[in-house]
Structure formats: C-alpha cells, structure tokens
Amino acid sequence: MKENLEDIIQSIYLLPQQVLEDVLGHFQYLEYPKNYFLLKSGKPCKHLWFMITGAVRYFYTNDQGKEMNTWFSLDEQILTDTTSFVKQEPAQESIQLLEESEMYSIEYAALQALLQKHHPFALWYIKLVESHYVSQIEDRIADLQFLDAKERYQKILSKYPNITNRVSLGNIASYLNITQETLSRIRAGKL
C-alpha cells in the first residue's frame, strides 16, 4: 500500500526523497465499511484522505431532508471538504462511502506543520489545490451551465466508465440535477 500513497503524492508534485519520507510518516492507513461517513455536515473537516480503493459521494441535505449529490470519487482520488478543511469551519456537505474503502489520512494540524517545515511540500500543496479543487469546481460549474442532462451523463460515464455498477442510479440522477425517471429515459435512448 505504501507504494500507492507514494505514487499519488509524487504524481501531484515531485518531492525530494527526504521530504517525501517525512510526509509519508504523517499519514495513517485506514479501512472503512460501506456507508461510513468520513464527514457529516455541521462538523469541521479535520482530514485530507487519499483513497486507494472505494467509492465516495459528497452531498448536501436541504431543509426538507432531500439529499443532493455534488460529487463522486472512485479509486485513487483525493478526498476532503476543501472549504471546511481550509477554514476549519463546520462543513455544509457530508462525505459518505458507497463501498468498502481503503485510504490514507493526514490530519489538518500535521499538514500545516509540514507546510511550515518543507518548502517543496508547500509547492506540492499549491499544485494539489490547483489540480484537485480549482479545476474541478470550474469544470462542474461549466457542466451545469452549458451541458444538457444527456451530455452531463455522457461526461460522467467518460470519467467513470463503470460508475453505474458502483453508484446507485438515484445518486447519479441527483448529481446530474435530474430526476431518476429522466435518467432512465436517457439510458434507454429516449432523450
């Protein structure tokens, strides 16, 4: 497993070996069951997770109790509620596992100490934020504004070809901001 974590870290920004070894020492390996909540709304996000295997959904719950999915992550992805993590304020969304999952976790305080200690790690963190937050948010906003439901469905299938085997159609429909009936029509080629 350690090799997978090294690969993920080094794919973001290449760290010198000495810095990499220090960083790796602050991560904890974890295994969680399906339906486990990494984060519940109203609680501050205290961790950054590097998922090795698994599936995760991010969602908000409105005042009527309806859940609205905003994001999915499948295998070898970085997980956190960025706003809550950076500001250390209560999260507005929840993060729930959709499958048994394996991951590594680093606590906020440890990450901050490493940022102060290692300039290359600070550069790594900037790259992480640029590639895994800024670009994803801009992409998601553009999708909702400029793509129709069928195009959004095709795009998520191109990103995650086996998503329909791992995530419920109800959760996918919520993410696409459509009803499950509309998703069924799209899948049947009737839209």
Summary of the structure (lengths in Angstrom):
residues: 191
radius of gyration: 17.5
end to end distance: 43.5
largest distance: 56.9
contacts: 553
relative contact order: 0.16
helix: 49%
strand: 24%
